[in-house]
Amino acid sequence: MRRRLISTAAVAIVMTALALAQDGRPMSPRGTASAQVLGTWVKAERSFAVGGGKYEGGKWIDISYGRPLKRGRDIFGSGPDYGKATLIGAPIWRAGADVTTRLKTEVPLIVNGKTIAPGEYSLFVDLKENNWTFVVSTWPAQEKYDPNNKDALWGSYNYTPDKDVLRAPMKVETLPHAREELTWEFLDMTPNSGAMAVSWDKTLSSITFRVGT
């Protein structure tokens, strides 16, 4: 019964998003955050890159996601209701909009002492006030909502933790300004380490990683 209710809620959200789209533009644009690691800048006879040269041998890490806008809303709330508005009937936050947030990495990533093998994963965030948990899962994602597909997720509806490969605490910070559009990004990158971060409204939450071998 609970699964049927969640599926019904997902249908309602999808239909609402379609109804509110204006001039063919979705309410939440798609976005991708990318970083390259393990590469080296080398000299090049001709280069249009900043500082000159070219980057060789790099491996990609990508996060693809929907980018909802704040539009004057109270995003996370506070107290016992903290984070509930972002769930919209789902058991965990998709940390984006519409489709499931996805991580694709060409290299092993070591997060909180655990290695994530190269591949594609779904990303979620378990929200508690001042206590966010980064969740990496092998749940496949639906590109278009299909209520009959029980083997892949739309957003985070029907998520279960049995496919989790990592749960790790995130650093939560308050920004001095309000970010209108939810944003995933890579921070403090080095050739073999950095941080993955998500920010929206006045909250930024991040988790560090290093590249494995």
Residue pairs with C-beta under 8 A, 6 or more apart in sequence:
3 158
5 89
6 89
6 90
6 91
6 157
6 158
7 147
7 157
7 158
9 88
9 89
9 90
9 157
10 89
10 90
10 145
10 147
10 154
10 155
10 157
10 158
11 145
11 147
13 88
13 89
13 155
14 98
14 145
14 154
17 26
17 27
17 28
17 98
20 27
21 27
26 66
26 98
27 68
27 69
27 97
28 66
28 67
28 68
28 69
28 96
28 97
28 98
29 66
29 67
29 181
30 64
30 65
30 66
30 67
30 99
31 64
31 65
31 66
31 67
31 183
31 184
32 62
32 63
32 64
32 65
33 62
33 63
33 65
33 183
33 184
33 185
33 186
33 196
34 60
34 61
34 62
34 63
34 186
35 60
35 61
35 186
35 189
35 194
36 55
36 58
36 59
36 60
36 61
37 58
37 59
37 61
37 107
37 189
37 191
37 192
37 193
37 194
37 211
38 57
38 58
38 59
38 107
38 191
38 192
38 211
39 55
39 56
39 57
39 58
39 59
39 191
40 55
40 56
40 57
40 191
41 51
41 53
41 54
41 55
41 56
42 53
42 54
42 55
42 56
43 52
43 53
44 52
44 53
44 54
47 53
47 54
49 55
59 106
59 107
59 211
60 104
60 105
60 106
61 103
61 104
61 105
61 106
61 107
61 109
61 186
62 103
62 104
62 105
63 101
63 102
63 103
63 104
63 123
63 184
63 196
64 101
64 102
64 104
65 95
65 96
65 97
65 99
65 101
65 102
65 123
65 182
65 184
66 94
66 96
66 97
66 98
66 99
66 101
66 182
67 96
67 97
67 181
67 182
67 183
68 96
68 97
68 181
68 182
68 200
69 180
69 181
69 182
70 178
70 179
70 180
70 181
70 200
70 201
71 180
73 85
74 85
75 85
75 86
75 200
75 201
75 203
76 82
76 83
76 85
76 86
76 127
76 129
76 201
76 203
77 83
77 84
77 85
78 129
79 129
82 127
82 128
82 129
83 93
83 127
83 128
83 129
86 93
86 127
87 93
87 127
87 156
89 157
90 155
90 156
90 157
90 159
91 156
91 159
91 160
92 124
92 125
92 126
92 135
92 156
92 159
93 124
93 125
93 126
93 127
93 156
94 100
94 101
94 124
94 155
94 156
95 101
95 123
95 124
95 125
95 182
95 184
95 198
96 155
96 182
96 184
97 155
97 182
98 154
98 155
99 141
99 142
99 143
99 154
99 155
100 122
100 123
100 139
100 141
100 142
100 153
100 154
100 155
100 156
101 122
101 123
101 124
101 184
102 120
102 121
102 122
102 123
102 141
103 120
103 121
103 122
103 123
103 136
104 119
104 120
104 121
105 116
105 118
105 119
105 121
106 118
107 118
107 211
107 212
108 115
108 116
108 117
108 118
108 211
108 212
108 213
109 115
109 116
109 209
109 210
109 211
109 212
110 116
110 209
110 210
110 211
110 212
111 134
111 136
111 166
111 168
111 207
111 208
111 209
112 166
112 168
112 169
112 207
114 165
114 166
114 168
115 212
116 136
116 165
116 166
121 136
121 137
121 138
121 165
122 136
122 137
122 138
122 139
122 140
122 141
122 153
123 134
123 135
123 136
123 137
124 135
124 137
124 156
124 159
125 132
125 133
125 134
125 135
125 170
125 198
125 205
126 132
126 133
126 135
126 167
130 172
131 169
131 172
132 169
132 170
132 172
132 205
133 167
133 168
133 169
133 170
134 166
134 167
134 168
134 169
134 170
134 196
134 207
135 161
135 164
135 166
135 167
136 164
136 165
136 166
136 167
137 159
137 161
137 163
137 164
137 165
138 163
138 165
139 152
139 153
139 159
139 163
140 151
140 152
140 153
141 152
141 153
141 154
142 149
142 152
142 153
142 154
145 154
146 154
150 158
153 159
168 207
169 207
170 205
170 206
170 207
171 205
171 206
171 207
172 203
172 204
172 205
173 203
173 204
173 205
173 206
174 202
174 203
174 204
175 199
175 202
175 203
175 204
177 202
178 201
178 202
179 199
179 200
179 201
179 202
179 204
181 200
182 198
182 199
182 200
183 198
183 199
183 200
184 196
184 197
184 198
185 196
185 197
185 199
186 194
186 195
186 196
186 197
187 194
187 195
187 196
187 197
187 206
188 194
188 195
192 210
192 211
193 208
193 209
193 210
193 211
194 208
194 209
195 206
195 207
195 208
195 209
196 206
196 207
196 209
197 204
197 205
197 206
197 207
198 204
198 205
198 206
199 205
